[in-house]
């Protein structure tokens, strides 16, 4: 891809340089020739006007009049020949051998002027012009190659990252981390890949939830059936009935093992441990874990639920991230610690952990999630591990406000159409009571 982009760009520049540079190279000598020829004719015309002015004032025409016109300043040295009306010839300058540029002038008084200059200056200027065109085109070609390679890398890099993300998606990581590239077409593909990943993650979570619910609902009747067979085996007096009950019980146990194995296989092949997590359940668990510690410290811990969305994450990871934030608030914060949730734009969920303490110092704010970085003697590993756990589930952990401190955890949400609670309908109750024996 990169080589092809460079080749196409270089070919386009080569065509453009050829189309522009070749006519310039052909027309350059002609332009230089016309410039030098016009300069000689202008000098001859100026000299003839001077001669006419002398004739009008009845002044003598001598060689001294022609000498200043041989060469002034940087002008090309000329050979001048003036033929008077009586046939006398006046000359100035050295005769020029080789090719010359020639200009002639005639006056009404019968004077004829001939001026010749060497073509050496014309040839030198032609070389300069051709060299300028050659250097200019070569420089343009070189710049085009450099720009093409840089732009090709700029285009190829997002495609490589996109391919890697697609590979991650195909290998089971349902939420690849993709950054915008700034190229509209590639960003459209990235956005669609992200949406596909979210849909796949939601479906995987729904399938895992379905497998768990199906396993649970199958275990209940299988357990009841197993208990019933054990009862029959225990109460039966006929050895044939007992044997049949024992064989049926073995089949039920084998079926229970198959259900467990299917559930285990479904979880291992689904590619990840994320599932639909209820924010309410996570908050309740964290409240039970940390409420006593905050009461002993004389501080208040408040949980506020602002959304009923289900988050797509690993339950243990979410609990550990929140535990790290709440523990840091207890150790280093002050006042009331508030844990709140709010819906994010799209399908995500934000969880904010805030307190009324002095906040994070400015010199630590940019490195607060780096390992071994702590402002109050800690190990500096808790926040780094929490950030890695959030990233592994496709979320992110950020310091959204320094003073007072607010840490924000973003988690992907489960689309409403893939709500695991609505995937499997509620099953009917199974009665395990003892049947009345017929008399």
N, C-alpha and C positions, 0 to 999 in steps of 0.2 A: 504493500500500500504506500509506504513512505517513498520507496524508490520510484514507483509509478507516478506519484504526485510530483516528485522532483523532475522526472523526465518530461512530463507533460508541460510543466512550467518553463523548463529550459527550452524546450522546442518552441513554445509560444513566444518566448523572448527572442530566440534565435530568428524566427520568422519576422518578428517586428523589427529587429535590428537590421536584418538583411533588406527588408522593404524600405527602411528609412536610410540606412547607411550606404547602400549601393548607389542609389541616385545621387546622394551627396558626394560620394567619391567620384562619380562621373561628372557631375556638374561643377565640382570644386575647381578644377583647373580652368574650365571655361570662365567661371566668375572671376578668378584671379587674372586671367588674360584680359578680360574686358576692363577690369579695374586699372591694370597697368596701361592698356591702350588708351583709355579715357584720360589717364593722367598725362600721357605724352601729348595727346591732342590738346588738352587744356593748356599745357606749357607752350605749345606752338602757337595757339590762338592768342595767348597773352603777349607773347613776343611780337606777333604780327600787329597787335593793337599798339604796342609801343613804337614800332616802326612807323605806322601810319600817323601816329601823333607827331613824331619827329618830322615826317614829310609835311604835315600840315603847318608846322612852325618853321618850315624851311631850314631845318637843322641838318647837319651832315650825318650820313649813315656810315659808321666805321666799324672795324672789328671790335673796338672797345664796347660797343653797344651789345654785342652778342656774347661776350665772355661771361657776364654774370648769369646768363641763362644756361650755361653748360651744366651746372649743378649747384643747387642751393640747399644748405643744411643736409637733410637725409635723402635728397632727391637722387634718382639714378643718373649718373653722368651721361651726358648726351653729346652727340656730334651734330653741329648746326651748320647749315649751308644756306646763305641768302643770296639770291640772284637779283641784281638791281635791274631797273628798266633799260639801262644801256648795255646790259649783258655782263656787267662786272659781277664777279662772285666773291662774297665774303664768307669766311669759315671761322669756326671756333670749336675747340675741343679736339680730341684725338679721334681719327677714324676708327670705327668699331668693326672688328673682324667677326665672322660667324653670323649667327642669326640675330636679327634685330627687330625691334618694334619701331615702325616708321609712321610719321605724321607729316602731312603737307598742308601748306596754307598759301593762298593767293590773295593779292590785294587789288583794288580797282586801279592802282597806280602802275600796275604791271610788275610788282615785286612778287617773287616766288620763294617760299621758305620750305626747307626740308630739315626735319629733326629726327634723329635716330638714337635709340637707347638699346643697350644690350639686354638679351633675354635671361641673363643669369639671375637677376633679381626675381623675375617672373618664375623661373624654375625653382628658386629657393622658397618663395612663398607657396608654390604648389606643393612642395615637399612638406612644408609646415602644415598646410591645410589637410593633406592626406594623412599625415601623422596624427593630427588632432582628431580626425574622424576615426582613425584606427584605434587610438588610445581610448577615445570616448566610447566606442562600441565595445571594446574589450572590457572596459570598466563596468559598463552597463551589464554586460553578460556575466561578469564575475559577481556583481551585486545581485543579479537575478538568481544566480546559483545559490548564494548564501541565504537570500530571503526565502527561496523555494525550499531549501533544506530546513530552515527554521519553521516555516509554516507547515511543512509536511510533518515535522515532529509534533507541532501543536495540534494537528489534526489526527495523527496516528496515535498519540498518547491516550486521548479519551476513548478511542476505539479499542485499544489494548485493555484499558481498565474496564470497558464495557464487556469485552470478551471474558475477562477474569470474573466479573460479576455474574455473567451468564453461566460460567463454569461453576461458581459457587452455588448458584441457584440450582443447577443440574445435579450437583453433588449432595444436595439436601439442605444447604443453608438458605432458609426461605426469605431472609431479609438482608441481601447484600448492601454494603454501604457504598453509595454512589454520590459523587460530588458533581455539581453542574460544571460543564466544560466551557460554556460561553458560546458554543456553536449550536445554533437553533435546531438543526436537523438531528444532531447527536443527542441533544438534551431531550428532544421529543421521544427518541428511542429509550433514553434512560428513564424518563418519566413513565413510559409504558411498561418498562421492565420492573420498575418499583411497584406500579399498580399490580402487575402480574405476581410479583413476590408477595405482596400483601394478601392477594386473593389466595395464593397457594398456602401461605401461613395460616390464614383463617380456615381454609379447608382442612389442613393438617390438624389444626387444633380441634375442629369439629369432628374429624374422624377419630382422633384419640379419645375425645369425650364420648363419642358414640360407642367406641370399643369398650371404654370403662363402664358406661351405663349398660350396654348389652351384657357384658360379663357379670355385672352386679345383678341384673334382672334374671339372668340365666342361673346364677348361683343359688338364688333364693328358692326357685322351684326344685332345683336339683338337690338342695339340702333337705327340703321338705320330703322329696321322694326318697332320699336316702334314709331319713328318719323313719318313714313309713315302712320301708323294706326291712329295716332293723327290727321294728316292732313286730312285723309279720314273722320274721325269722325267730324272734324270741318267743312268741306266743303259739307258734304252730306246733302241733303234736305229730304231724305226719313228716317223716324224714324226707319224702319227695318234695313236699312244700318248702321245707327248710332249705333244701339244696337249690331249688329254683329261686328262692329269695336271696340266697347267698350269691348265685350267679348274676342275678339282676343287680344286686348291690355292687358287685365288681364292675359291671357295665356302667353303672351310674358314676362310680369313682373314676373310671377311665374317661367318661365323657367330661367330668369335671376337670380332669387333667388336660384334656384337649382344649377346653375353653380357656384355661389358664395359659396354655402354650400359645394359643392364637392371640390372646391379649398381649403376651410378652413379645411375640413376633411383630405385632402391629406397632407397638411402641418402639421397638428397636429399628424398624424399617422406615419409620416416619421421618427420620432425619432431624433429631433435636429433641429437647425436653420441654419446649414451650407449650403452654396450653392457655385456655381462657381462664383468667384469674379475676376474681371478684375483688374490687377495691375495698368493699365493706368487710369481707372476710380478712383481708390483710390488715386493715385498720383494727379490727377486733383482736386479732392475734398480737399486734404490737401494743395495744392498750393493756392487755393482760400481762404482757412481759415487762413493760416499763412503768406502769402506773405506781407501783409500790416504791420504786426507786425515786421517782419524782416527789412522791408524798414525803419520803424520808428526808429529801433535800429541801422541803418547804417550797417546792415550785409546782406549777400547774402544767399539765399536759392535756392539750385539747385536740381532738380529731374532728375535722369538719369535712363532710362528704358533699361535693358540689356536682357530682356526676354519677350516673348509674351505669356507665359504660363498662364493658368487660375489657380488661387489658390482655394483650398477648405477650406472655412472658413466662419465665420459670418461677414457680411460687417461692422456692427456696432462695433464689437470687433476689427477688423483689424484697422479701423479708429481710435478707442480710443487708441490702442497700439501705433500707429504711432504718434498720437497727443501728447501722453505722452513723447515719445522720442524726438520729435521736440521741445516741450516746455522746456524740461530739457536742450536741446542744446542751446536754446535761453537764458535761465536763467543762466546756469552755464558754457556754452561753450564759444568759441570765434572763430572769423574768419568765413569762409564759412561753412555752414552746407549742407552736401550732402546726399541726400536720393536716393539710387540706388538699383536696383534689378538685380539678376543673377540666372541662373538656377542651381538647385542642382542635384547631381547625383541621377538618378532615375526619379521621377516625381515631386520633390519638387521645391520650390521657396525660395530663400534667399532675404531678404530686409535689407540692411545695412544703418544705420543712423550714420554719422560721422561728426565731426567738427575739428577745428584746435586749440582747447583749451588745457589746461594743463593736462587733463585726470582725471582718477579716482585714488585717493591715494591707495597705496599698502595695507594699513591697512583696507580699506573699500571694496577692490575688491571682497573678498570672501563672503561678507555679503551684497553686494549692492542691492540684490533683496529681502532682509529680511524686514519685516515690521518695521517701526519706525527707520530705519537706513538711515541717511542723513549726508552728509559731510558739508553742507552749510546752516544749519538752516531750512531745509524743514521738511515736516511732515513725509517723508520716506514711504509714502503709494502708491505713483504713480507707481513706478517700480514694487512693489510687486503685485499690482492689474493688471498691464500690463502683468506680467509673468503668473498670474492665467488665464487671458483671453486667452493668447496664448495657454496655456496647455489645456484649456477647448475645444479648437478647434482641438486638436491633434498636435499642433505645439510646438515651444519652443522659448524662448527669452534668449539670452546669451550676456555676455560682451566678445566679441571676441578679443578686443584689449584695453589695458589700456591707453596707451599714444602714439599718440593722441587717444581719445576715439572712439571706434566703437562698436555700439550695433547691433546685428544681430537677425532678426526675421525669423524663418523658418516656412513655411506653406506647408502643403501637396498640391500636384498638382493634377489636374484632368487628367486622361489618355486621350490621343488623341482620342482613340476609343469611349470615352464617352463625347466628347465635347458637352456641352449643346447647343451651337449655331448650331450644325449639327443634333440634334435630331429631331427637328420639322422644316420642310421646310417652307419657306416664303409663306404666303397666298396671294391671289390676292386682289387687291384694290376693295373696295365696294363703288359703286356710291350711294350717298344719294340725288342726285339732283331731282328736281320735274319733274315728267313725264308730257308729254304733254297730255292734256285731248282731247279725241276724240270728234270731233264735230258731 
